Amino acid sequence: MRRAERIQALPPYLFAALDAKLSAKRAQGVDVISLGVGDPDLPTPDHIVEAMREGVRDPATHRYPSYYGSPEFRIAVAAWYVRRFGVELDPGSEVMALIGSKEGIGHIALAFVDPGDEALVPDPGYPVYGVSTRLAGGTPVSLPMPAERGFLPDLDAAPVSYRTKVLWLNFPTNPTAAVADLETFEAAVAFARRHDVLLLHDAAYSEITFDGYVAPSVLQVPGAKDVALEFGSTSKFFNMTGWRIGWVVGSSEAIEALAVVKTNLDSGQFTAIQRAAIAALEGPAEHLDELRAVYQRRRDLVISTLNDLGWSLRAPLGSCYVWVPVPEGDTSVAFADRLLDEAGVFVAPGSGYGTHGEGYVRFSLTVPDDRLAEAMHRIATIMTP
């Protein structure tokens, strides 16, 4: 049995490898507290579950769904963009449903990247941007996100070439929790126009923000719909990671190209799940206020604990992560292993997010308050001289 060459050079998916290490430790009887994966611990709100229950009972949802998403779902996404960002979208041509935003992020390279082409990917950044590029036969090119720039890119120094086809951005960012203002997106749109590349923005955390910061959409930049797509998801906003429903919005030409890939590879998301997502998008905003308050409380606990231990961390303004430099002399993997072996606390080594992620680990805030407090106590115990 000979595997395809396209997967031979791919590393194991970061979170699959981390899960194996976590499972092995737990098999030894260790009570591990996992701060590794950003999977919300809070339940999906009741009104969304109820919409799903009603949808499942409706025989009309039991047939093949629309390839592009139901008209009602696309209208709900477009209406949410008007309310949230003041951005007008054509539900018929500028909105498409995804089977979770990761699915669209994974497939978009097949629509735009040929063998030998290049994609600028954030470094450190979500691994799927580079992996999807490789699966399409392209080459991911590091776009450094240095700490001295607040983990923002220097697009004037970006390693662009005549083979560059796409530029990936992600704000608020996984893993660094960096946030961007509209000026960052204005520069990115201008870059995309200047170099004739497609700008792809992963906005999975746009609603998880703190301290008065409100995340913008790349589509708020005039003319962005000519050169950009934005990927959104219910996963983090509404605690729906297992439901697998998201969207892509923006350039109708780019959505049409992605649709060619998707219509040949999948049959769309279950209509009942789309109805639940509509209930989420149209439902009460109080849920998001409560969610932000929970993550902010947890963020503050992590920041205060680590700063008391000698770190000098600034509280991030977005996402559900804290990006932490490792102690001097440690590598990302070595420090993560130390926390696992000595404290029973599992964190993600930054090296898994790119070359420039070395020297950091990522703490996820998606664990119950009492378990997070216990994790911080354990870390303080082993780090205190």
RARAQUI-V73698 format. One line per field, one symbol per residue. ss: DSSP state (~ for helix, > for strand, _ for the rest). psi: psi as a letter, one per 20 degrees, with the letter a starting at -180 (. if undefined). A space follows every 10 residues. Layout:
# RARAQUI-V73698
ss = ???
psi = ???
This chain:
# RARAQUI-V73698
ss = ____~~~~__ ___~~~~~~~ ~~~~~~~___ __>>______ _____~~~~~ ~~~~~~~_~~ ~~________ ~~~~~~~~~~ ~~~~~_____ ____>>>>__ ~~~~~~~~~~ ~~_____>>> >>>____~~~ ~~~~~___>> >>>>__~~~_ ____~~~___ ___>>>>>>> __________ _~~~~~~~~~ ~~~~~__>>> >>______>_ _______~~~ ___~~~_>>> >>>_______ _____>>>>> _~~~~~~~~~ ~~~~~_____ ~~~~~~~~~~ ~~___~~~~~ ~~~~~~~~~~ ~~~~~~~~__ _______>__ >>>>>_____ _~~~~~~~~~ ~~~_>>_>>~ ~~~_~~~__> >>>>____~~ ~~~~~~~~~~ ~~~__
psi = opqqhhihip rqpghgghhg gghgghhijp npookgpmop iqqpqhhggh hgghghiohh iirprphiqq hgghhggghh hgggikppqo hhijpqqqmq hhghhhhhhh iiorpirqpo ppoqrphhgh ghgghijaop ppnpmqhijk kqqnhhjpmq riiphqppro pqqoiijqqq rhhghghggh ggghjlqppo pokijhinrr kippprqhii ppjhihjqqp prqighhjlk hihmparpqc ohghhgghhg gghihrkrqp hhhhhhhghg hiaqihghgg ghhghggggh ggggghhhji rmqppqirak qpopqqqpiq rggggghghg hhikpprpph hijrgiipjr qppqjlqqgh hgggghgggh ghip.
